[in-house]
Every structure is written in C-alpha cells, then in structure tokens.
C-alpha cells in the first residue's frame, strides 16, 4: 500500500493513469477552486519544485497568469508595492504574493474567482478620508467589488476616463455590429504557410491528396469540399499528415487536436489551451469532459472529450454550428437554456437567414469567445479568442470585447450586474442601475467647475 501511494505522489504520469488517480487524490489537502480543479492532479503545475518555498508558487502563478494581467493593465501589479510609499500597505497585507488572496485547497473561505480574503479586504488600504471619496461615504466596505464598481486587477471597462468617454451611450448603438474575422486575408501573409504545396485556390474532389483507401465516404468528402479549407487550397495531408523523426511523412486517421490545427491556427490553439476547455491538455492530462465539470452539463455529453473537432466537427468545420449548437450540446445551465428565447438568438436567426448583415447576430461564442484584435508573430489580426474564461470572471471584462460593439457602456454595466437578467439570457431590461458613470460625470463636472473658478 505504501508503494502504491508513493507512486501516486512521485510518478508524474499517475495523474493520467486510471489505476493511480486515486493514489494521487489522497494527497489533496482540500478541495480546489473552480479555476484549478481540472488540473488538481497535475500537482507539478503549481508545486513545480519539491519542498520549495513561496517563491516557487509565485513563479507558477505567473507562468499561467502573468501575460493576462499585463494585457489587463493590472491595477495592483506587484511592482506597485516596490514603491517605498506603499511599504505601510504591505505591512497590512502582502499584495505581492498571489496566494495572499488566492490560497488553494481552502473551500470554506473560497469566494467567487478563487478569492480567499474577506469581501472587505479593500478596507485595509483604502479606509480614511484621504483614500475614500466623499461620494463613497455611505457605501458598505464589502461592496467595493460589486458588479460595475471596482475590480482588483482588471478595470479596463471601469476606469474613470473610459466611463466618461462612453457616458452618453444608450441602450443600442447606431450600428450594432460585431467585428468580423479576417483569417482568410491574414493567412496569405503568414511567412511559414506552405503556399507552394497548398496554393490559395478552390480544390475539387479529384484533387484530394489522401492516400489510396483513406478518402473516406462520399459524405465525408462532400463535407470537406464545402469548407473554407477546401476553398483555400488546404488538402487532406494538411491535417492528416505529419513529419516523423526520420523525416518521412506519416498519415494519421485521427490527427490530434490542437496539435494538428495550431500550425495555421496558433493564436486560437493558444487560447484554447489557456481556457477551461483545454487547460488539462496544456498540463499533459487527459482531455476535459463535460462529466468532469462543476457547472450543469447534459448527461448525454458527459464522456465527450474536448478538442478542436468536438466543437468544429472534423471535415465540416462549421463555425456557425460551433458558435451555438456545439455549446448547447454540452451546457445545461439557466443562461444557456434561455438563449433560444432571447433577442440575441432572434438576431442570429436573421443573420443566418441573410435578412441582416454579418455581425448583427449574437451567438454563445460572440460573448464567450469574442472576436478580438490580437498581435501575432505575423502581425495584427482579428482572432476568435478561444479562451472562454478570458471574459467570464469578472464579467465586466466582456464589455470592451463584446457588449459595447452593440450597446452603450451604461446599459452594458447595468445588464451585467443583474443576475436575473443573465440567467434569462438578457431577455428584458436591467432591473438595477449601477452609478459608476453618474459618479464619474459628477466628479468631472466638479473638477471642471473648480478649475474655472477664479
């Protein structure tokens, strides 16, 4: 028995081996947070060095989250507390260490977003007349992070300058349209794209280059011919063939994803591996299945292994199906179930029927896998962000990437602060009003008045 548990602890592959999983689970000191439970058996992901101190844990946090925080223009970076003027604050709370607020394996004290500090944690540093604005004097100390007010890290949609810039927006913009993908244009500029082998032209059935006996059924061939792949010259070997160590070309009936996809779709694959759909693969574990999720999922999908083709379906790669039906085939929560009775879905139906312009419809992916401008090795382009966590917590992160493409900022903040409205998939008007913009406008007016007074 001792040998069994020793193997579970020290043998890294134990996290993947069905007979050794229980041996490794025995060493979990407590339930992990929603953000990390999928990789809780990959102990080495966080505890990279045996018996190492807190510095090693901090390095592990940064390895996964550092770039995201930089992109978010982190409001409380560790470097802020290198300033001697903030030394007193560090005496109250060690804000330079992630685990100060995000301690794992402590389910009794873990709040939303894996926070293990009390909700009034802001009070440690922001109490008193010098820190607390006069218009905040009646607010409760545990309400700082209420929806639409402040976030500890990401305030890109809540900074005063941004609030003022978009203060006049209404319920709906004059031209409510989401950005369009430009991959078909961008791929032509990829320096490493094998254009000589896969020229940019539409292929015919007779031109497919699968080996004899590997072409599949007529239905499968028809699926491929109807895709953007075939229209762009991507032949069968583009996905099914790979170079072996000896330089020979090897055919695979079932090419693994995202490995087979990331040659052309590197940015999308990177996002997938960073999100909950692909994070297990990123840590060398078996693929995520809906049956492992903590959110409500459909029983019929419980054992579906998640990869690129589980949503995009091999050979068809139908982005429209992936944007709605693939999501709804797994997710079974209130928000998802209410989608097809929502105004967003009605707009999507009009777009797919050709009755409305591209970008006017709103799908599951429009909000949870938004189209964002991203810098890649080949330049800047519109990419579908496949990290579905990226705009989920806190939900104000969704405002800049999606909501304000169609709605005013104030309406967006109010809608995302209304849990009932979220549950029914935004079928109706917000029942509450967040005063963030009102307060920013009032403060700006007061400042301007003081400047103009002799």
Buried (B, 14 or more C-beta within 10 A) or exposed (E): EEEBBEBBBEEEEBBBBEEBBEBBEEEBEEBBBBBBBBBBBBBBBBEEEEEEEEEBBBBBBEEBBBEBBEEBEBBBBBEBBEEEEBEEBBEEBBBBBBBBBBBBBBEEEBEEBBBBBEBEBBBBBBEEEEEBEEEBEEEEBEEBBBBBBBBBBBBBBBEBEBBBEBBEBEBEBEEBBBBEBBBEEBBEEBEEBEEEEBEEEEBEEEEBBBEEEEBBEEEEBEBBBBBEBBBBBBBBBBBBBBEEEEEEEEEEEEBBBBBBBBBBBBBBBBBBBBBBBBBBBBBBBBBBBBEBBEEEBBEEBEEBBBBBBBBBBBBBBBBBBBBBBBBBBBBBEEBBBBBBEBEBBEBBEBBBEEEBEEBBBBBBBBBBBBBBEBEEEBEEBBBBBBBBBBBBBBBBBBBBBBBBBBBBBBBBBBBBBBEEBBBBBBBEEBEEBBBBBBBBBEBBEEEEEEEEEE
